Amino acid sequence: MGYTTKAQGTDCGAVLLLAHGAGAPADSPFMEQLANAIASRGITVVRLEFPYMKRRREDGRKRPPDRAEKLLASFRDAIARLRDELGPDAPLFIGGKSMGGRMASLLAAEDEDRGAFSGALCFGYPFHPPGKVDKWRVEHFARLWCPVCVVQGTRDPFGKPDELADRLGDAVPFALHWLQGGNHDFLPLKASGLSQGDLIDEAAEVAAAFIHKSL
């Protein structure tokens, strides 16, 4: 199902169901690099593509994402199909880039999804629309029933360190790792001497450690 990148090296047996962001498909360069980097650390990655993006791929017409309810239903369907394939005891994690990560975190806060997976990962979480720090998307984090990890660039206009500190203080209900100098796509400043690939590798290392700790 979807785009599957098999675990390389020592396979820990875990599978990560990874959803794309609002504007780019499951096989975008970012998603390809992230999936490969996580798979190289012993975790199989299955990339989920939402129906609206599949329609865009078929007819070439740009369209906005579906409403959250439809996205969540697609995510749940993919989880159920993976569960049928992997078995009830296989370590399954979910996550996504930006919007995909937000959908994963919403499932991690819903009682009806309790026990369906072991944890959630958010890569570049959209804490608020750029420039609109009065419109936060964090209320559901108070209801998390499983471990959640957020990997965020320090230059991400959807949520920077000082903004999160002002809003959440020390009461951050999820694991949080900052990628120094990274923007929403984990692109660092040239002066840093780092590349996007370097930060994606760092994000993959954090994700792998989170998954191994949750096993």
N, C-alpha and C positions, 0 to 999 in steps of 0.2 A: 504494500500500500504506500502511496505517496512516493517520496524520494528516500530511499534507504541507503545509509552509509554504514557499512558493517564495522564493528569494532576491530581495531588493529592491535597487534601486540597481545598483551594479556587481557583477555576478555573477562570483565568482572561480572558479566551476565545482565547488567542493567541496560534498559532502553530508555531513551529520551525522545518523547514526541514533541517536536519543535515547530511552532507556528510562525508564519512570516508577519511583517508589519503591514501597515495600511496601504503603502504605495508600491511595494516591490514584491515579486512572486517568491515562491518557495525555492526556486533555483537561481535567485539573484546572486551576484558575486559575494555579498556579505554572508548570505545564508550558506553558500557552498563552502566558504572558508571556515565559518564557525562549525559547521557539521563535520568537516574533515579534521579540524583541530580537536574537537571533542572525541571523535572516533579514534584518533591516534592515541588517545589516553584510555582505551579499553572499553568504550561505551558506544553501543549502536545508536545511531540517530535516525529517526524517521521524521521527515519533514512533511508537515500538514499544509495543504493549500486550501483556503476557504473557497466556497462555491463562487462568490463574486469574482475572485481572481481567476478561477477556471474559465468563467464566461468571458472575461477580458482577454484571456489567452486565445480563446476560440474565435472571437469576432474582432479583436483588436480595438474595441471601444473602451475608453477609460470610464470607469464607474466607481463611485465611492463604496466603501465597505458596507456590508449589510448591518442592520441594527444588532446590538449586542446579543439579544436573545437568539438570533439566528446563528451568529458566530459561536455562541456557547453550545448551541445544539449540535453544530458541526463538530466542535471539539469533543463533546460527549460521545458522539457517534464514532469518532476515530478512536477514542479511548476504549470503547466497548469492543470494537473490531480488533484492536491490538490485544485486549484481554483474552478474547476468544482464541487468538492465534498463539499467545504466549503462555496462557494458563493463569489460574487465579493467584499463584504465589510468586510469579516473576516480578522482579523489582522494576516497576514502571514509573518514570518521572515525566512531567510535562513542563513546557516552557515556551518562550517565544521572544521575538524581537519586537520591541515597542508595543503596538496594539496587541500582537500575539501574546506577549508577556502579560499584559493587563488581563486578557481573557483567561490565561492560566491562573493568575492570582485570584480572579473572581471565583473560579471553580474551587480553588483551595480555601475559599471562605464560605462555601455553600454546604449545608448539612447533607443535602441529597447526594453530594459527590464524595462524602466522607468514606475513606478507605479505597477509593477507586484508583489511587496512585499514591506514591510515597513522598512526593515533594514537588515543588514548582520553582522554576528559574525564570527570571526576567532580565533580558538584555536590553538596556536602555529603556527603563520604565517611563511612560509618559505621566509623570506626577501631576502636571498641569499643562495646559496649552502654552506655547512660548509667549512670554510677556504677560500672562494672565495668572498671577500668583494668588488670585482670589478664587480660582476654580480648581481646587485640588481633587484628586481622585484617590483618596486614601482611606475612606471611611470603612471599607470592607476589611482592611488589614486587621482591625480589632477582632475579627471573627475567624481568623485562620485556624484550621484544624490540623495542618501539617507544616513541616518546615518549608520556608520560602527564602530564596536568595535573590537579591537584586545586584546586578553588575552595571555600574553607571559611570559614564565619563564625567570628569569634573567640569567640562565646558558644555554639558548637555543643556540646551535651552528648555528642555522639558523637566528640569529639576537639577539644581546645582547644590553643592554642599551647604552653603550658607542658607539657602532657601529651605532645605530639609531640616537644618538645625533650628531655624526659626519656627518651623511648623511642628516638628515632631520632638525637638529637644533630644534628650537621651532615651526617650521611650520609643525606640525604633523596633517594631514587632517582627522584624525579619533580618536575616543576615544581609549586610550591605558591604560591597566592595567598590571602592572608587578607582577608576582607571585614570591615572594622572594625565591631564591635558587632552583627554578624549572628548570628542563631541558626540552627537546622538548616534553616529555611525562608527564610533570608536576611532575617528581620525584625529591624530595628535597634531600639535603644532610642529612645523618643520624644525624649529629651533631645538626641539626636544631630542632630536637625533633618532627618534623612534618612528616606526611605520604603523599603518593601520593593521598590518599583519601581526606586528608585535603585540598590539593591544588585544587583538582577537585571540592570540595565543594565551595571553594573560587571562582573558575572560574564560577561555576553555579550561585552563588550569584551575581556576576558581570553581568552575562548574563541576569538574571531575572530583575535586576535593569534597565539595558539598555532597555530591552523589555518594561517594565512597563512605563518607561519615554517616549518611542516612541509611546505609544498607543494614 
